Amino acid sequence: MENTGIALDPAEPRPTAGEWAGRTALALLVLFTGGFVWMLGPLLAIACGDCPDGVRTPSHGDALITVARGVVPLVTLGTAVGIFVPRGGARVGGIGLGVLVVLFVVVLVLGQ
């Protein structure tokens, strides 16, 4: 047997098929949530029922676009990749979903 230099830690078992399915479902949920915040967040933030054209001019328009178009995709991608890290994938997914919800609220507040 040849020594390849890769040491397998017996205390760290390999993920089962069920764990991979759970991680994949969590990653899809993160991608869907990130897409929702990225696409519909700014539209919901500037929607106005009383305005003549249905759209209000946000007071913090540049910050709104920066958060919605810059930060949200980075958080989504980082979370989706982090879910498949050998340790703490579910924790990364939960934290990432929480950050996406906070960013959604920030986008809505910036649109007011």
Secondary structure as UniProt FT lines:
FT   TURN            10..11
FT   HELIX           17..46
FT   TURN            59..60
FT   HELIX           61..66
FT   HELIX           67..71
FT   HELIX           72..82
FT   TURN            83..84
FT   HELIX           89..110
//
